[in-house]
């Protein structure tokens, strides 16, 4: 029998601007979306670590995040 001892995901998320909004409004919406994503992780009590958060030239945002997978322990992944 096998059991998962620890698990972690490394995700790269690209929060893109909505084309139907003006540039300033779309950039603001992207910043809010990133903020809400982080709050969602907190509310779900998900262990996570932001590895990198880069604002692109078009004001979209790329976030690389390590996060806990299905409530399994993360052990050394978060170090």
ROTORTOR-449084 format. One line per field, with one value per residue (C-alpha): residue number from 1; residue in one letter; x, y, z. Coordinates in steps of 0.25 Angstrom, whole numbers, plus 2048, in hexadecimal, padded with zeros to 3 digits. Layout:
i <- NUM, ...
aa <- A, ...
east <- X, ...
north <- Y, ...
up <- Z, ...
end
This chain:
i <- 1, 2, 3, 4, 5, 6, 7, 8, 9, 10, 11, 12, 13, 14, 15, 16, 17, 18, 19, 20, 21, 22, 23, 24, 25, 26, 27, 28, 29, 30, 31, 32, 33, 34, 35, 36, 37, 38, 39, 40, 41, 42, 43, 44, 45, 46, 47, 48, 49, 50, 51, 52, 53, 54, 55, 56, 57, 58, 59, 60, 61, 62, 63, 64, 65, 66, 67, 68, 69, 70, 71, 72, 73, 74, 75, 76, 77, 78, 79
aa <- X, X, X, X, X, X, X, X, X, X, X, X, X, X, X, X, X, X, X, X, X, X, X, X, X, X, X, X, X, X, X, X, X, X, X, X, X, X, X, X, X, X, X, X, X, X, X, X, X, X, X, X, X, X, X, X, X, X, X, X, X, X, X, X, X, X, X, X, X, X, X, X, X, X, X, X, X, X, X
east <- 800, 805, 802, 805, 80F, 80F, 80B, 80C, 808, 810, 807, 809, 7FD, 7FB, 7F1, 7EE, 7E7, 7D8, 7D7, 7C9, 7CE, 7D7, 7E6, 7E6, 7D9, 7DE, 7EB, 7E4, 7DB, 7E7, 7ED, 7E0, 7DF, 7ED, 7EA, 7DD, 7E5, 7EE, 7E2, 7DC, 7E8, 7E8, 7D9, 7DB, 7E7, 7F0, 7FF, 805, 811, 812, 81F, 81E, 814, 818, 810, 811, 813, 804, 800, 7FC, 802, 809, 809, 811, 80C, 810, 803, 7FF, 7F8, 7EB, 7EF, 7FB, 807, 811, 81D, 82A, 823, 820, 82E
north <- 800, 80E, 81B, 829, 82E, 83D, 844, 852, 859, 864, 86C, 877, 880, 88B, 895, 89C, 8A9, 8A9, 8AE, 8B4, 8BE, 8CA, 8C8, 8CF, 8C8, 8BA, 8BC, 8BF, 8B3, 8AA, 8B0, 8AD, 89F, 89C, 8A1, 899, 88C, 88E, 891, 884, 87C, 882, 87F, 871, 86F, 86B, 86B, 873, 87B, 886, 882, 88E, 899, 8A1, 8AC, 8AB, 8B6, 8B6, 8B7, 8A8, 8A0, 893, 88C, 87F, 879, 86C, 867, 85B, 850, 84A, 84D, 844, 848, 851, 84E, 853, 858, 865, 868
up <- 800, 7FD, 804, 801, 80C, 806, 7FA, 7F5, 7E8, 7E1, 7D8, 7CF, 7CD, 7C3, 7C7, 7BA, 7B7, 7B2, 7A4, 7A6, 7B1, 7AF, 7B2, 7C0, 7C4, 7BF, 7C6, 7D3, 7D1, 7D0, 7DD, 7E4, 7DE, 7E3, 7F1, 7F1, 7ED, 7F9, 802, 7FD, 800, 80E, 811, 80C, 816, 80A, 80D, 802, 7FF, 7F4, 7EC, 7E2, 7DF, 7D2, 7CC, 7BD, 7B3, 7B0, 7BF, 7C0, 7CB, 7CB, 7D9, 7DC, 7E9, 7F0, 7F7, 800, 7F8, 7FE, 80C, 80B, 813, 80B, 813, 80D, 801, 808, 80D
end
